[in-house]
Amino acid sequence: ANAYEMAEIGASIVLEEPNLTPNLVLSKIEELIKQPNLMAKMGDRADNFAAPDAARRIAEQLIRIAD
């Protein structure tokens, strides 16, 4: 589910398992390497998607609920 959410915001591409072959993976990697601007945009969007402090925030909420 995370992969699809990230793809929706342009932070990733999804390769579905039934279609997954070494040739497809290599082809997608080669496509991305040829588009450094796209890779940079995807990286920026992935950074915005991430919640590095999510575990701490969840723990704080659980403690608050338990009190």
Phi, psi and omega per residue, in radians:
A1 nan -0.684 3.135
N2 -1.087 -0.676 -3.129
A3 -1.068 -0.735 3.137
Y4 -1.201 -0.665 3.094
E5 -1.121 -0.728 3.118
M6 -1.158 -0.669 3.112
A7 -1.126 -0.644 3.130
E8 -1.052 -0.598 -3.133
I9 -1.642 0.076 3.108
G10 1.422 0.386 -3.122
A11 -1.684 -0.135 -3.124
S12 -2.813 3.018 2.934
I13 -2.092 2.662 -3.119
V14 -1.945 2.243 3.008
L15 -1.921 1.933 -3.069
E16 -1.309 2.425 -3.016
E17 -0.952 -0.742 -3.136
P18 -1.060 -0.445 -3.126
N19 -1.724 0.006 -2.995
L20 -1.289 2.082 3.052
T21 -2.371 2.759 3.084
P22 -0.999 -0.669 3.141
N23 -1.121 -0.708 3.126
L24 -1.126 -0.798 3.131
V25 -1.043 -0.844 -3.142
L26 -1.066 -0.737 3.127
S27 -1.065 -0.788 3.134
K28 -1.142 -0.693 3.105
I29 -1.093 -0.789 3.132
E30 -1.079 -0.713 3.099
E31 -1.040 -0.774 -3.119
L32 -1.186 -0.709 -3.138
I33 -1.059 -0.588 -3.137
K34 -1.333 -0.105 -3.100
Q35 -2.228 1.206 -3.094
P36 -1.029 -0.563 3.112
N37 -1.140 -0.709 3.098
L38 -1.120 -0.752 3.122
M39 -1.089 -0.659 3.114
A40 -1.142 -0.755 3.109
K41 -1.093 -0.737 3.122
M42 -1.083 -0.709 3.108
G43 -1.091 -0.760 3.110
D44 -1.086 -0.753 -3.134
R45 -1.169 -0.629 3.095
A46 -1.151 -0.688 3.090
D47 -1.050 -0.711 -3.139
N48 -1.233 -0.475 -3.139
F49 -1.318 -0.580 -3.036
A50 -1.180 2.592 3.030
A51 -2.248 1.387 -3.030
P52 -1.048 -0.396 -3.131
D53 -1.766 0.327 -3.070
A54 -1.044 -0.742 -3.117
A55 -1.067 -0.741 3.130
R56 -1.125 -0.761 -3.123
R57 -1.135 -0.681 3.093
I58 -1.128 -0.780 3.138
A59 -1.070 -0.720 3.115
E60 -1.087 -0.723 3.119
Q61 -1.129 -0.726 3.117
L62 -1.108 -0.726 3.107
I63 -1.112 -0.753 3.140
R64 -1.078 -0.741 3.134
I65 -1.156 -0.670 -3.094
A66 -1.218 -0.448 -3.114
D67 -1.314 nan nan
